[in-house]
Amino acid sequence: MAMASMTNILCLLSIRLLLLFASVDGGKVPAIIVFGDSSVDAGNNNYIPTIARSNFEPYGRDFNGGHPTGRFCNGKIATDFISQAFGLKGAIPAYLDPTYSISDFATGVTFASAGTGYDNATSNVLSVIPLWKELEYYKDYQTKLRASLGDGKANDIIKDALYMISVGTNDFLENYYAVPGRSSQYTIKEYENFLIGIAGNFSKALYDLGARKISLGGLPPMGCMPKLNDLVIKQNKDFNGMEMVFSDPYGIMLDIVQKPAFYGFEVTGVACCATGLFEMGYACSRTNPFTCSDADKYVFWDSFHPTEKTNSIVANHVVQTSLATFL
């Protein structure tokens, strides 16, 4: 217990130090702009007709006093902590949330949609926002940003912002392994290459729209990892001024699962929500009597998504490693 408490204290101190350094530097990153799936969706799916939602209790029970926002977590997600570590706001809002305006989005926004993937066929499974549509929303965002702040200031934000991409897991879990179609068209290796091609086209599209600082991640730890690294190296070489990094959350996640006590966790085999064996989304009903009382003891919130505490540790790790170059 003493080791767990010390680990929690060190984690909080690390985040505080990162906040201090970001403030002293004067803010090299004026905004964090996010694309992806449920790992980084802050509630965009609340505003589209899909069952892939989490804007109900017990989701969000630890978010700002207990407010379900559409984040697939009991509290904050990793990008919220990353934003805070960069000296920006403590929660990145969803672009489709009408309670926010362009002035809120100027320092950070997420276009992510739970259930989506690189592959358009993946977004069709649960009728969510495909990645190409997330890019269209970003173009709309640029137009609004320029109208609000003027071309000069808007262009500075667009150029200096950190763009985070976290997507790819659903392409396998919801698509390739779950429904007929892609598995009959492609071998695993061919499908990986197909997704890497889309990832490369997406990051190039962002570059063409003015992005320069890009964090690429999200694909599961199979054969994709070295291919993503190769893509990052190639595009940094090919595109003048691009600073792209590969952010891998899976290494630290594996370490947490293998050494839970070191990080202050007690339970890794099941999730906090409901029985913790298979429930996610609407299956995580607030009326389920099996939901845990203290999510901080658990690595996972539902059968697929980490708890807020896990997200804070993963975010801290990513900021101190792959994203440190942008601080």
C-alpha positions as CSV (number, residue, x, y, z in Angstrom):
1,M,0.0,0.0,0.0
2,A,2.9,2.4,0.8
3,M,4.5,1.7,-2.6
4,A,1.2,2.3,-4.3
5,S,0.7,5.6,-2.5
6,M,4.2,6.7,-3.3
7,T,3.6,5.8,-7.0
8,N,0.5,7.9,-7.1
9,I,2.3,10.9,-5.5
10,L,5.2,10.6,-8.0
11,C,2.7,10.5,-10.9
12,L,0.9,13.7,-9.6
13,L,4.3,15.4,-9.1
14,S,5.3,14.5,-12.7
15,I,2.2,16.1,-14.1
16,R,2.7,19.2,-11.9
17,L,6.2,19.6,-13.1
18,L,5.2,19.1,-16.8
19,L,2.6,21.9,-16.2
20,L,5.2,24.2,-14.8
21,F,7.6,23.6,-17.6
22,A,4.9,24.2,-20.2
23,S,4.0,27.5,-18.5
24,V,7.6,28.6,-18.3
25,D,8.2,27.8,-21.9
26,G,5.4,30.1,-22.9
27,G,3.3,27.5,-24.6
28,K,5.0,25.9,-27.7
29,V,1.7,24.1,-28.3
30,P,-1.3,26.5,-28.3
31,A,-3.9,23.7,-28.9
32,I,-4.4,20.0,-29.0
33,I,-6.5,18.7,-31.9
34,V,-7.7,15.1,-31.7
35,F,-8.9,12.5,-34.2
36,G,-9.8,8.9,-33.5
37,D,-12.1,6.4,-31.7
38,S,-13.5,5.9,-28.2
39,S,-10.1,6.2,-26.7
40,V,-10.3,9.9,-27.4
41,D,-14.0,10.7,-28.0
42,A,-15.3,13.2,-25.5
43,G,-18.9,12.9,-26.6
44,N,-19.3,13.4,-30.4
45,N,-21.3,10.2,-30.6
46,N,-24.0,11.8,-28.4
47,Y,-25.1,13.8,-31.4
48,I,-25.3,11.1,-34.1
49,P,-27.8,8.1,-34.3
50,T,-25.7,5.3,-33.0
51,I,-25.7,2.8,-30.1
52,A,-22.0,3.5,-29.5
53,R,-22.6,5.9,-26.7
54,S,-21.7,6.5,-23.0
55,N,-23.5,9.7,-22.1
56,F,-25.2,8.0,-19.1
57,E,-24.3,6.8,-15.6
58,P,-22.2,5.2,-14.4
59,Y,-20.0,6.6,-17.1
60,G,-18.6,10.0,-16.0
61,R,-19.4,9.4,-12.4
62,D,-15.9,10.8,-11.4
63,F,-15.8,13.5,-14.1
64,N,-16.1,17.0,-12.5
65,G,-18.4,15.8,-9.7
66,G,-20.2,13.2,-11.7
67,H,-21.2,14.2,-15.2
68,P,-21.5,11.7,-18.0
69,T,-20.1,13.4,-21.1
70,G,-19.8,10.6,-23.6
71,R,-16.3,9.7,-22.6
72,F,-15.9,5.9,-22.3
73,C,-14.5,6.2,-18.8
74,N,-15.5,7.0,-15.2
75,G,-13.7,10.3,-15.6
76,K,-11.1,11.9,-17.8
77,I,-9.5,10.2,-20.9
78,A,-5.8,10.3,-21.7
79,T,-6.0,13.4,-24.0
80,D,-7.6,15.4,-21.2
81,F,-4.5,14.8,-19.1
82,I,-2.2,15.5,-22.0
83,S,-3.9,18.8,-22.6
84,Q,-3.4,19.7,-18.9
85,A,0.3,18.6,-19.1
86,F,0.8,21.1,-21.9
87,G,-0.5,23.9,-19.8
88,L,-3.9,24.0,-21.6
89,K,-7.4,23.2,-20.3
90,G,-8.1,20.1,-18.3
91,A,-10.7,18.6,-20.6
92,I,-10.8,18.7,-24.4
93,P,-14.4,19.2,-25.7
94,A,-16.2,17.3,-28.5
95,Y,-16.6,19.3,-31.7
96,L,-20.3,18.4,-32.1
97,D,-21.2,19.5,-28.5
98,P,-23.4,22.6,-29.0
99,T,-22.6,23.9,-25.5
100,Y,-19.1,24.8,-26.8
101,S,-18.1,27.5,-29.3
102,I,-15.1,28.2,-31.5
103,S,-13.5,30.2,-28.7
104,D,-13.5,27.0,-26.6
105,F,-12.2,24.9,-29.5
106,A,-9.3,27.3,-30.2
107,T,-7.2,25.7,-27.5
108,G,-8.3,22.1,-28.1
109,V,-11.0,20.0,-29.7
110,T,-11.7,16.4,-30.5
111,F,-13.4,15.1,-33.7
112,A,-13.1,11.5,-32.5
113,S,-16.0,9.1,-32.8
114,A,-16.3,5.9,-30.7
115,G,-16.4,2.8,-32.8
116,T,-14.7,4.3,-35.8
117,G,-11.5,3.1,-37.6
118,Y,-9.1,3.9,-40.4
119,D,-11.2,1.6,-42.6
120,N,-14.6,3.2,-43.7
121,A,-16.1,-0.2,-43.4
122,T,-15.4,-0.2,-39.7
123,S,-17.4,3.0,-39.1
124,N,-20.4,1.4,-40.9
125,V,-20.6,-1.4,-38.3
126,L,-22.0,0.9,-35.6
127,S,-23.0,3.8,-37.8
128,V,-20.4,6.2,-36.4
129,I,-18.4,9.0,-37.9
130,P,-15.8,7.7,-40.4
131,L,-12.3,9.2,-40.3
132,W,-12.8,11.1,-43.6
133,K,-15.7,12.9,-42.0
134,E,-13.6,13.8,-39.0
135,L,-11.3,15.5,-41.4
136,E,-14.2,17.3,-43.0
137,Y,-15.2,18.6,-39.5
138,Y,-11.6,19.7,-39.1
139,K,-11.8,21.7,-42.3
140,D,-15.0,23.3,-41.0
141,Y,-13.2,24.1,-37.7
142,Q,-10.4,25.9,-39.7
143,T,-12.9,28.1,-41.4
144,K,-14.6,29.0,-38.1
145,L,-11.2,29.6,-36.4
146,R,-10.1,32.0,-39.2
147,A,-13.5,33.8,-39.0
148,S,-13.2,34.2,-35.3
149,L,-9.5,35.0,-34.8
150,G,-8.4,36.3,-38.2
151,D,-6.1,34.5,-40.7
152,G,-2.8,35.3,-38.9
153,K,-3.6,34.0,-35.5
154,A,-5.6,31.1,-36.8
155,N,-2.8,30.0,-39.0
156,D,-0.4,30.2,-36.1
157,I,-2.6,27.9,-34.1
158,I,-3.0,25.5,-37.0
159,K,0.7,25.3,-37.5
160,D,1.8,25.0,-33.9
161,A,-1.0,22.8,-32.5
162,L,-0.3,19.2,-31.6
163,Y,-2.4,16.8,-33.6
164,M,-3.1,13.5,-32.0
165,I,-4.4,10.4,-33.9
166,S,-5.6,7.4,-31.8
167,V,-7.5,4.9,-34.0
168,G,-7.1,1.4,-35.4
169,T,-8.1,-1.1,-32.8
170,N,-11.7,-1.2,-34.0
171,D,-10.6,-2.1,-37.5
172,F,-9.7,-5.5,-36.1
173,L,-12.1,-6.0,-33.1
174,E,-15.3,-4.7,-34.7
175,N,-14.5,-5.4,-38.4
176,Y,-11.8,-7.8,-39.5
177,Y,-12.4,-10.4,-36.8
178,A,-16.1,-9.8,-36.3
179,V,-17.9,-9.4,-39.6
180,P,-17.5,-11.0,-43.0
181,G,-15.9,-8.9,-45.7
182,R,-12.4,-7.7,-45.0
183,S,-11.2,-11.1,-43.7
184,S,-12.1,-12.7,-47.0
185,Q,-10.5,-9.9,-49.0
186,Y,-7.2,-9.6,-47.1
187,T,-4.8,-11.6,-45.1
188,I,-3.9,-10.1,-41.8
189,K,-0.6,-8.7,-43.2
190,E,-2.4,-7.3,-46.3
191,Y,-5.0,-5.7,-44.0
192,E,-2.3,-4.1,-41.9
193,N,-0.7,-2.7,-45.0
194,F,-4.1,-1.4,-46.1
195,L,-4.6,0.4,-42.8
196,I,-1.1,1.8,-42.8
197,G,-1.8,3.2,-46.3
198,I,-4.9,5.0,-45.0
199,A,-2.9,6.3,-41.9
200,G,-0.3,7.7,-44.3
201,N,-2.9,9.4,-46.5
202,F,-4.6,10.9,-43.4
203,S,-1.4,12.4,-41.9
204,K,-0.5,13.8,-45.3
205,A,-3.9,15.4,-45.6
206,L,-3.4,17.0,-42.2
207,Y,0.0,18.2,-43.3
208,D,-1.5,19.7,-46.5
209,L,-4.0,21.5,-44.3
210,G,-1.2,23.1,-42.2
211,A,-0.5,20.6,-39.5
212,R,3.2,20.1,-38.5
213,K,3.3,18.4,-35.1
214,I,1.6,15.0,-35.3
215,S,1.3,12.1,-32.8
216,L,0.4,8.9,-34.5
217,G,-0.9,5.9,-32.5
218,G,-3.8,3.6,-31.8
219,L,-3.1,0.5,-33.9
220,P,-2.8,-2.7,-31.8
221,P,0.5,-4.3,-31.0
222,M,0.6,-6.8,-33.8
223,G,2.6,-6.4,-37.0
224,C,1.6,-2.7,-37.3
225,M,4.0,-1.3,-34.9
226,P,7.2,-1.4,-37.0
227,K,5.2,-0.3,-40.0
228,L,3.9,2.8,-38.2
229,N,7.5,3.6,-37.1
230,D,8.6,3.3,-40.7
231,L,5.7,5.6,-41.8
232,V,6.7,8.2,-39.3
233,I,10.4,8.1,-40.4
234,K,9.4,8.3,-44.1
235,Q,7.0,11.2,-43.7
236,N,9.3,13.2,-41.5
237,K,11.9,12.8,-44.3
238,D,9.5,13.5,-47.2
239,F,7.5,16.4,-45.8
240,N,9.4,19.6,-45.0
241,G,8.8,20.9,-41.5
242,M,6.8,17.8,-40.3
243,E,7.5,16.7,-36.8
244,M,5.6,13.4,-36.4
245,V,6.1,11.0,-33.5
246,F,4.8,7.5,-32.9
247,S,3.0,7.3,-29.6
248,D,2.6,3.8,-28.2
249,P,0.3,3.4,-25.2
250,Y,0.5,-0.4,-25.3
251,G,3.9,-0.8,-23.7
252,I,2.9,1.1,-20.5
253,M,-0.5,-0.6,-20.5
254,L,1.2,-4.1,-20.5
255,D,3.4,-3.0,-17.7
256,I,0.4,-1.8,-15.6
257,V,-1.4,-5.1,-16.2
258,Q,1.7,-7.2,-15.3
259,K,2.7,-5.1,-12.3
260,P,-0.5,-3.6,-11.0
261,A,0.5,-3.1,-7.4
262,F,3.5,-1.0,-8.5
263,Y,1.0,1.5,-10.0
264,G,-1.5,1.3,-7.1
265,F,-4.0,-1.1,-8.6
266,E,-5.6,-4.1,-7.1
267,V,-7.7,-5.6,-9.9
268,T,-6.7,-6.3,-13.5
269,G,-8.7,-9.5,-14.4
270,V,-12.1,-7.8,-14.5
271,A,-13.3,-4.2,-15.1
272,C,-15.1,-2.0,-12.6
273,C,-18.4,-1.6,-14.5
274,A,-21.0,-4.3,-14.0
275,T,-19.6,-7.8,-13.8
276,G,-16.4,-6.5,-15.5
277,L,-16.3,-9.5,-17.9
278,F,-17.9,-8.2,-21.1
279,E,-20.0,-5.1,-20.5
280,M,-19.5,-1.9,-22.4
281,G,-21.8,1.0,-23.4
282,Y,-25.4,0.4,-22.6
283,A,-24.6,-2.9,-21.0
284,C,-22.9,-0.9,-18.3
285,S,-26.2,0.2,-16.8
286,R,-26.2,2.4,-13.7
287,T,-28.7,-0.1,-12.2
288,N,-26.2,-3.0,-12.4
289,P,-25.5,-4.0,-8.8
290,F,-22.1,-5.4,-9.6
291,T,-20.4,-2.1,-10.5
292,C,-17.4,-1.4,-8.2
293,S,-17.5,1.4,-5.7
294,D,-13.8,2.5,-6.2
295,A,-12.7,2.7,-9.8
296,D,-9.1,3.7,-8.7
297,K,-8.5,0.1,-7.7
298,Y,-9.2,-1.1,-11.2
299,V,-7.1,-0.9,-14.4
300,F,-10.2,-1.1,-16.6
301,W,-13.4,0.8,-16.3
302,D,-15.4,-1.4,-18.7
303,S,-14.5,-4.4,-20.7
304,F,-12.5,-2.4,-23.2
305,H,-11.6,1.0,-21.8
306,P,-9.2,2.1,-18.9
307,T,-10.2,3.9,-15.8
308,E,-9.4,7.6,-15.3
309,K,-6.5,6.6,-13.1
310,T,-5.0,4.3,-15.8
311,N,-5.6,7.1,-18.4
312,S,-3.6,9.5,-16.2
313,I,-0.6,7.1,-15.9
314,V,-0.7,6.4,-19.7
315,A,-0.9,10.1,-20.5
316,N,2.0,10.9,-18.2
317,H,4.1,8.2,-19.8
318,V,3.3,9.4,-23.3
319,V,4.0,13.0,-22.4
320,Q,7.4,12.1,-20.9
321,T,8.4,10.0,-23.8
322,S,7.1,10.5,-27.4
323,L,5.5,13.9,-26.8
324,A,8.4,15.4,-24.7
325,T,9.8,16.9,-27.9
326,F,6.8,19.2,-28.2
327,L,7.0,20.6,-24.6
